């Protein structure tokens, strides 16, 4: 979210003395270090001790200089002592929002709006300024900036929570309706973020570029660059066709190159917009305006303001190292050298000789609650605690589970405060920092450009290379990578790849499910019958339908996967394909429209668009709402077969399907993001349970994928045998100690700790079985190479 600027009408203060004191003996102590950055405001408070405007100026000065907790204490004091001056509530809400306390932020900002008469300014007013001058939520009010700021930040809170997209649109539309164009840079930024989130990329681009020009004209260069980057990073979350997939990729790279030119030269030599960086539907930009853009090199002060990195580009499943390097090099130009910080402890002379246990940090935006990235590393921390000190840093609004607090030496939640995250990581004086992912959240991505530890590691939470030179290693697995990777012309990692032996990834079988809201999980998605997703599946099951479930995020259903679904629907007259609806109706409708077009081409040819055969096939494709995490296994158990999508699959959903005892059909791809699920089946060794089901689930081609899915649906006896074999062997893939052992081998070697494999195995609680020995793993690799040679993928890429 884009937090709007703290409004000058109610903000900024500091003091060289030790405390700001109100008549009721409430006080806020301001240390000299904080007072130094707000010297002018402190002097004004000394003179006007009981003037709320001076107090607010001090509080805002503290806020913008990073003294957030101190500023919040000041806001609280002001609210208590001057209860009829309401704008302080908005600033308090901004603090809560940055700390990840979204509901509290909403509550405070809504209270402000209530006190000034509501967002339309027609309710009862209790705010002193509004009583004098009228509600600021009118377009002709002299203080309308306050209301636009409040509405923008309230919208930001709702965007963060993801609960109410209708409210987001209402708040931002009202802000734009009230405010002058010059006031609306942040509102357009948030509106663009909202539109991108729901799937309207064209309108999002228009809004972001409007915000860019407003910020540039106000000389807010940092904010302007961030908005230009957000526009550049926009690609469809759901593509309308394969052609759009290719075009979007080409245009993305052109936008990155255009910004690189602007970094060097500004718009000086801009003759024509070769790409679509400034080419928008509802907002005209002249060449002369573009030529007026100053050089942008070194002007991006806060990389985290890009809000979201460019992860959607990678769902195409293609060779992405060149893209990642181009983006990394672009940021190296845009950001000043000071942004690429090196933690002070790395330069100290006593760093090497100082004797203490090595410190390992984990940072992630998806490590709290029951998020999969946390589940991947929890046993690593638990198993290796005697060898290292572990520190866990959660970015965003996710709350760390009690277990992380128990097993680690320090567990921290920093919300969306990038400065607090940097300060914390530096203070920990780490020997190794592990990023569970780099591409899902802007703060985590921006931290990746800085050096907090001598060894910095990226793992497969977001299974693509970073292109960032400060990542030293990428952790993967021998069987997770291409079986002939050493024969490829070019590596697809910018980091040194570390290949774990064995399974390489593992989740706990028993998982914590925090309290969840069904309506939040579903979002805007509803079934026509108003039944729940589980009820809908049971109805189909009772009708003896064959149920093919692909319960993945909608952006993983790429156009190349459409024909798998259509082949299955065409070959199975009682087959029903179940897809997970997006939380945003526009995205679901776009995929539904794409599938209808593909069905028309298959069934109707050059006839009418909606022939009876197409309508029948389309009626057997269902979009059901997302469900709470504790309902996923029961939902999966209603299906005959789970369809694992490609080219971008997953690992957590695959492990859920196995935990549910349901057959899962997989087609391993060239890159890690399309290969993780297959390793689970290789390590279950189903052929040892039942020789006839050993080849049930890993396909060698698209046609083989479809054939395996159809057999599992049609042949009930075969499906039952596969289910029984999975249930018999599923314990192998969960809580797999060999994974923590491999982590231990890597960390001890990277940090130069001498320990034998036997000692390490004892520390971890790892007992070798046949599948853990080198000969077994070598045989698995030979089998995988043979399987790949038989695959059509071999001929495509060889």
N, C-alpha and C positions, 0 to 999 in steps of 0.2 A: 504494500500500500504506500501511497505518497502522503506523508503527513504534511499538512500545510504549514506555512510559516507561522510562528507565534505572533499573534496580532499585537501591534504596538499599542493599541488602545488599552490593553490590559496586560502589560508585561515588562519585565527587566530590572534587576537590583543586586547590590552587594556592599559589603562593609568591611573596613579594615579591623574594626573591633571584633570582639569574640562572639557577640550575640546580637540578634535582633529580638527585642522583647516587646510583647503586647501587655496592656494593663492588667490582664488576667493572669499574669506570670507565665504564660506560655512563651517559650523562647526557642530560637533556632541559632545554634552556634555555627559560625562561619570561620573555618580555619584560614590562616594567612594565604595558603596556596590558592584557595578559591577566591579570596578577597582581591588578590593581585590582578586577576583577569577582569574584575568588575570594579576597578578603583573609583571611577566616576560615579557609578550607581551607589556605591557604599557611602560616598561623601554626601550624596543627595538624601539618602536615608537618615544620615546623622542630623541633617537640617530639618527634614520633613518626616519625622519619626512616625507620625500617625496619618500620613497621606497615603492612601492605598495605591495611588498611581506609582509613586516612587518605590513602594514595596514591591509592586508587580514588576517594575522595571528591573529591580535587583533579582527577583526570582527568575525572570526570563533570561537575564544575563548568565546566571548560574546554569540554567537549563541548556542554553545554546553552547556553553563552554564545557559541557559534558558532566557537570555536577548535578546529575539528575535527581538523586535521592535528596540532596540538600535543597534543590529547587522545589521538590515535591513537599518537603517540610514547610518551606516558605509559603507555597500555595495553600497548604492546609491552615497555616496560621492566618493568612489573609482571609480565607473563607470564613474562619471562625470569628474574626474581629470585624469583618466588613461583609456580613451575609447578604446585603442587598446589591453587591457588585458581583454579578453572576459569571462574568467571562472567565474568571479563574477556574471554573469547573471544566471549561474546554481544555485548558492547559493541563489540569490534573488528568483529564481523560487521555491526552496525548502521552503523558508519562506512562500510564497504565497500558496503553496500546503498544508502546515501544517495548515494554517489559513482557508482553504476551498476555496481559490480563484483559482479554478482549471484552468480556461481559461487563466488567467494571468500567471500562472506557465508555462503552455504549450507555451505561446507566448515568454517568456523570454528564456526558454531552447532551443526552436527552433531557436531563434535569435543567441544563442551561436553556435549551430551547423552550421548555415549559415556562421558565421564569421570564422569558422575553415574549411570550404570547404564541409559541408554536412556530413551526416552519412557514406558516402562512401569515403569522402575525395577527391573528384574530382572537386569540385566547386572552385569559387574564394575565396581566403583567405585574411582576413584583420587583424586577430589576430596576435600580435607581436611574440609570442612564436611559433605559427604555421608557420609564415613566416621564422623563423630561423631554425626550426627543421622538418618542414613538418606537415601535418595534423595529429592530434592525433587519427583520426579515421582510422588508419591503424594498422595492427597487429604487425608491426615491429617498431613502433614509441615509443620513450622513454617516451612520455607523454600519452600513450594510456589509462591509468587509467582515465584521465579526460573525454575522450569520452565515455568510458563504464559507468562512473558515470552519465554523462549527458543523455545517452540513457536509463539507468535504471530509472532515475527520470522522464524522459519524459514518459516512459511507465507507471510509477506509476500514473502520472497525468491522463493518458488515462484510466487506470483501474478504477480510482476514478470516472471519468465522465461517464464511461460506454458507450461511444459513438462509439468507433472504436476498436473492438477486433483485426482486421487485423493489424492495426498500432501497437498495443501492441506487437503482435507476431513478427512483423518486427523489432521493436526497440530492443527487448530483444534478438532475434536471432542474430542480428548484434553485440550487446554487447558481447554475448558469443563467436561469431566468432572472435572478435578483442582481447578480454582480455585473460590473462593467468588464469588458473584455480583458483589461489589464490586470484584473483581480483573479483571473480564472485559470492561471497556468497549472496550479496543482489540481484543480477540479477537473480540467481536461485530462490531466495525467491519470487521475484515478478512474475517470470515465473510460479512458482508453484501456486501462487494465481490466476493468469490469467487462467491457465488450470483448476483449481477447479471451477472457476466462469463459464466457458463455459461448464463444465460437464465432463471433462476428468480427473477423480479422480486418476486413475492409473499413468498417466504421471505426474500429480501434485505431487503425493507422491514421485516419482523418483526425481523430481526437488527440492522439499523441503529437502529431505534427502541429496542430493548433497550439498545444501547450508548449512545444519547442519554440515557436516564434514569439509567443508571449514572454517566455522566460528570457529569450535572447534579447528582446527589446528592453527588458528591465535589467539587462546586464547580469542576469543570474546564469552565468556561463556553465557552471557545474550542473545545475538542474537541466539546462537546455541540452547539454551533451547526453545526459542520462536519458532524456526523452527521445532523442534521436536514436540512441542505441536500442531503446525499447521498441521503437518503430522498426529498426533494422532487424531485430530478432523475431519479429512476427512471422510465423508460418502457420498454415492451417493446422488446427488440432485434429480435424477430420477432413480428409481430402475428398474432393468430388470425383476424381478419376486418377488413373496412372499418369496421364498427361499433366495434370495439375501438380502431382508429386514431383515430376521432373522439372517443371517450370519454377516451382517454389524453391527448389534447391538451387537452381541457376540464379534466380533473383536474389536469394539470400546471400550468395557469395558476392554478387555484384554490389549489394548494399554495403557489405563489409569493406570492399575495395573502395567504394565511394567515400566512406567515412575515413579511411586511411588517407585518401587524397585530401580531404578536408582537414585532417590533422596536420598534414605537412604545409598545405598552401592556403587553407581556407577556401572560400568560393572564388578566389581571384580568377582562375583560368577555366571556370566552369562554363562550358559552351552549350551542352545539352545534357538532359537527364537520361543517361543510357539505361539506367535501371529504373526502379520505381520508388526510390527513397523518398522523393518529394512528389511523385505522381499519384494524386489521390482523387477519389470520386467527388467529394463535396467541398474541396478546398483548393483553390488555385494558387499556385506559387510561380512567380515570374523568375526568369533567369537572372534578372537584375537583383532580386531579393537574395537568391542563392549566392550570387557573386559578392554580396555584402557580408557574408559570414566570415568572421576572422579565423585565422589558423587556430585549431583546437588542441594542438600539441601541448601536453602537460597541464591541461585545464580541468581534467576530471578529478575532483578532490575526493569523491566518495563513490567508489565503484559499486557498493552495495545498493545504490539508488537505482540501478537497472532493474530492481525488483525480482526479475526471474531470468536466469540464463537461457541459453538457446537449446534446451534439451529436446524439444519436439523435433528438431532437425534429424535426430539420431534414430527415430522410430522407423525411418526408411530402411534401416539395416544395411547401409552401404559403407564404403571405405571413407572414414571421416577424419583421418589424421590431418590431411591438408586443411580442412575447414577449421579444426581445432587450433592448428598453428597460426592460421591467418587471424583468428579471433584473438589469440594470445598476443600476437605481435601488434595488433591494433590497440589493445589495452596498454601495452608497453609504451606506445606513442602517446595515448590520450592521458595517461596518469603521470603525475610528477614523480621523480625518483624517490621523494620522501614517502610516497604511498607504499613503496616496496620495502617495508620495514624489516629490520633484522633484530631479533630479540636481544636486548643488552647482554644477557648472560652468555651469549655465544662469543662475545668479544673479550670476556674476562680472562685474565691469565690463569686463574685458578680453576678454570672450567674442567680441565682434563684431570688435574691432580686431586681435586676434591673428591673424597671418598663418601659415597652414599649410594643407596639403592637407585637403580635407573628408573626414571620417571617416563611413563607412557601416557599420552593423552589421546582421547577419542573425541572427535567433534562431528556433529551431524545435526541436520534439521529433522531427521526421521528416526530418532533414537528413543523418543519418549513413548509412553503408552504401550500399545502392542505393535508399534511400527516394526517392519521387518528388519531394518538395518540394526536396530537395537538387539533384536533376537539373534542376529548373526554373530554378534560380538560378546554377548553376555557370558557365555560359558568360557570364552577365551579369558576374560577378566577373572572369572571365578577360579579357573584352573591354574592360572599363572601368577596368582596374587602373591605367593611366597617368594617369587623371583623378582617382581617389579612392583613399583607403586603405580596405581592406575588412577587417572582423572578423567571424568566424563563431562563434556560440555554440550548441552542441548541448546540449539538455536531455534527460535520460533515459539509457538504457543503450546507445544506438547510437553506434558508433565512427565518427568522421569519416574519410573516405578520405584517402589520401596527397595527392590532388590538391587538396583543400581547404587542406591545410597548405601546399602549394606556391604556390597562386595568391593566397592571402589574406595580409594583413599580420599576422594573428593568428587562430589557430583554437583553440577552447577546448571542453572537455567538462566540464560541471559536475555530471553525474549528476542526482540528485533533490534537490539542495541549493538550496532557493529563496533562502536568504540569500547563498550564494556567487554565485548568478546575479545577484542585485541588486547586490552589491558589485562584481562584475566589470563589469557594464554601466555603472555609475556611473564606474568608474575609466577606462573607455575614452574618456570625454568626446566622445560621438558628436554628429555634426551631423544624422544621419538614422538611425533604427532601423526596420528592415523585419521584420515578423513574417510568416514564411512561412505560418503558420496561427495561429488563436487558440482553436479549439474542441476540439482533440484531447487536450490535456494540461493539468492544473490549474496547474502552475507557469507555463507559457507564458501561459495565460489570466490569471493573477493579475498577471503582469508588465505586461500590457496596460493595467492601471488606473494605472500609474505613468508619470511623464514622465522619460525618459532622454535625449531628444533634442528639439530644436525642431521637427523633422518626424518624425512616426511614421506608419508605413504598414502596411496590412494587404493581403496579396495572396491569391490565390484557392486556396491550399492547402486551406483549408476554405472552400468557396465560398458563405459566407453573411455578411451584415453582422454587426458585433459588438454594436452598441448602446452601445458604450463611448465616452465623450466624448474620451478621450485619443488615439484613433486619428483622424488628420487626413485620410488618404486611403485609398481602396480602389482597387487597381489591377485593371482588367478590360480588356475589348476592345470595340470598336465592334460587331463581329460576334458577340461572345459574349453581348451583352445583348439584351433584347427590341427588335425592330425598330421598335416604336412607343412606346418607353419615355417619350418626352417628352409623350405624350398620356395616360399613366396618371394616375389621380386622385391617387395617393400614391406617392412614391418608396419603394423598399424598402431603402435604405441610410441609415445614420446618418452615414457618412463622406462626404466629397466624392469622388465617383467620377471616376477618371481612365480614359479610354477609349483604349487603344492602337489605332493603326491596324493593319490587316493581321491576321496569324494570332494574335498576342498571347501564345501559349504555344507552347513547343517543347521537345522532349526530345532528348538525344543519341542517335544511332542505335546507336553502339557503347556498351554499358553494362557497368559493372563488376558482377560477381556475387560477393559475398563467400561464403566457405565456409558452406554451410547444411546443416541436418539434415532429411532427408526426414520423419522421424517428428515433428519439431517442426512442420513445415509442415502435416502432416496432422492432428496432434492425435489426437482420439478417432475420427476418421472412418476407416472401412474399407469396402472393397467386399466383398460376400458371397463372391466367388470368390477373395479375397485377392490379386487381380491389382493392378498399379499403375494409376493413372489413365490413363497413356499406353497401357498394354496394353489396357485396357478400351475406349478409343477406337478402337484399331486393330482389335479384334475386331468392333466395330460396323461399321467401315468395310469390313472384309472380307465382311460380310454384306450389303453394298450398301444399308445403311440411310442415310437422310438424317439428317445430324447437325446439330442446332441447338445451339450452345454459348453459354451465358450464364455466363461464368466470373468472376463478381463476388462480392464479400462478401455473405453471405446476407442481411444487413439491408438491402441495396439492392433486394431482391426484395419490393416492396410489394404489398399486396393488389390494388391497381389494375392491376398488371402480370400477375396470375395469368391473366386471361382472354385475354391475348395468347398465353400458353403453351398454354392449352387450345384456343384457336381453331386454332393450328398443329397440335397433336396430332390434333384432330378432322378437319382438312382433309387431313392427310398420313398415310395408313395405314402407311407405312413410316418415318415420321418419329420421331426420338428426341430429346428435349430433355435436354441435359446441364447440370446446375447444380453449382456448387461447394458441397460440404458445409462446414458450419462445423467448426471445430476442437473444438466442444463438441456432443456428441450431442443434448442437449436442444433446442438451437436448430434443428438439422436436422430433428428429429422434429416440432417445432412447425410448420415450413414444410411438411413432407411431409403432416401431418395437414390443414393448411389446403387444400392442393392436392387431397387426396382428397375433402374436403367439396365443393369447387367442381366436381370431376369428377362426383361423385354427382349434384349438382344438374343438371349439363348432360346426363349420359347416362342417369340412372336416373329422374329426375323424382320422382314420389311413390311409386315402387316401392321395392324393397329397397335398402338402403344400398350394397351392393356387387354391382351387376348385372354381367354378363359384359362389356358394352361399357366400363364404367368400369374394370374390372380390367385389360382389355387396354390402355386408354389409360394407366392408372397405371403399368403395367409398362414403358412407354416414356418414363418420366421417371426420370432417373438422378441420383443425388448422388455425385459423385466427390471424393476428397480433394484438398485444396490441394497444389500441387507447388512445388518450389524455383523461384526466379526464372529460373534458366538453363534450365528445362524448359518455360516457358510458351509460347514461340513454337512449339516442335515440337508441343505439345499442341493449340494453335490450328489448326495446319496440317492436323490430322486432320478438322476440321469442314468442313461445306459453307457455313455462314454463322454469323457471330457475332451474337447478339442483345444489343443495348445496352439496358439497362433504363431505365425512366423511372418516376417523375418525377426521380429522382436518378441521374445517370449517372456519368461520370468522364472523365478525359483520358488517364491513363497506360495503362490497359487498352485504350482505343481506339487509342492509338498503337502498342501491342504488336500488335494485330490487323492494323493496316496494315503494320507491319514484317514480319509473317508472310505478308503477301500474301493475306489472307482477307477476303471481303466482310463488311462490318459494317452492320447496319441500325439506323438512328437515328431517333428522333422528338423533335425539339427542343421543349423545354418553355418555360414562361414565364420561369423564373428561371435564373440563371447555372449552378446546380448541375445543370441538365438540358440544357445547351446547348453544353458545351465540345467534345464529340466532333465535332459537325457542322462546325466550322470547318476541320478537317483535310481533309474532302472538298471543301469549297469552294475550298481553296487547291491541291488536287491537279488540279482542272479535268479530270476524267476524260473529259469530252466532247471535249476537244481530241485525245485519243488515239483514242477510239472514240465517235462521236456517239450510238450506240445505248445506251451504258451510262452516260451522264451523269446519269440519274435513278435509278440503281440503288439508292441507299442512304439517302437522306434522305426520310423519310416526312412526309406532311401530316396524317395521322390514324391512329388505331389500325387501322382496316381497311386503310389503305394500307401500314402497317407490316407487317401479316400478309401481305398480297399480295406485297410485295417479298421477304419472307423465303421464301415458298413458291416464287416464281418462281426465285430463286437456287438453291433445293434441287432443284427438278424439272427445270429446263432446264440440263443439263450444259454445253451449248455456250455459253449466255449466262453462266453462272457462270465458265467458263474465260476468256471475254473480259473480264469484270470483274476477275478475278484478274490478268490480264496488264496491264490498264490501271493497277491499283493498284501492281503491281511496277514499272511504267514510271515512275510519278510519285511513289512514296513518298518518294524522296529530298528532295522539296520541303518536307516538314513537319518533317524532323529537322535539328538544328543550324542552325535558321533565324536568320540574323544580323539580320533585321529586328526580331526580338523584343528582342535586346540593344540595338539602335539606339533602339527606343521607350523602353526603360528609361533609356538615356542621355539622351534628350530630357527625360523626366520629372525625373530626378535633377538635371540641370544647371539646369533652370528652377526647381525647388522650392528649390534651394540657391543660386540667383542666380549661376550661373557662366556667363559669356558665352562662347559657342562657336557657330560656324555649323554648320548641318546638314552641310555638306560636310566640315568638320573632324571632326565627330563620326563621320560615316560612315567616314572614313579611319581613325580611332582604332579603331572596332569591326571594321573589315574588311567593311563592308556595301556591296555593289554592287547598285544598283537593277535589277530586272527589271520586265517589264511589270506583273506582279501587285502590285508595290510602289507603283505610282503612284496618285495620288488619284482619277483618273478610273476606274481599275479598281475601287478599293474602293467608290466611289460606285455603280458598276453592281452590285457584289455586294450592297450594301445594298438597292438597288431590287429585285433578284431575291428577296432574303430577305423584303422587305415584301410582294411579290406572292405568294410562297409562303405567308406567314402569313395573308394574306387568304383564300387558298383552303383553309386549314386549319380544322378544326372548332374548334381552340383559339381562333381569332379570334372566333368567335361565342360561345364560352363567356365570354371575358374582355372583349369589347367592349360 
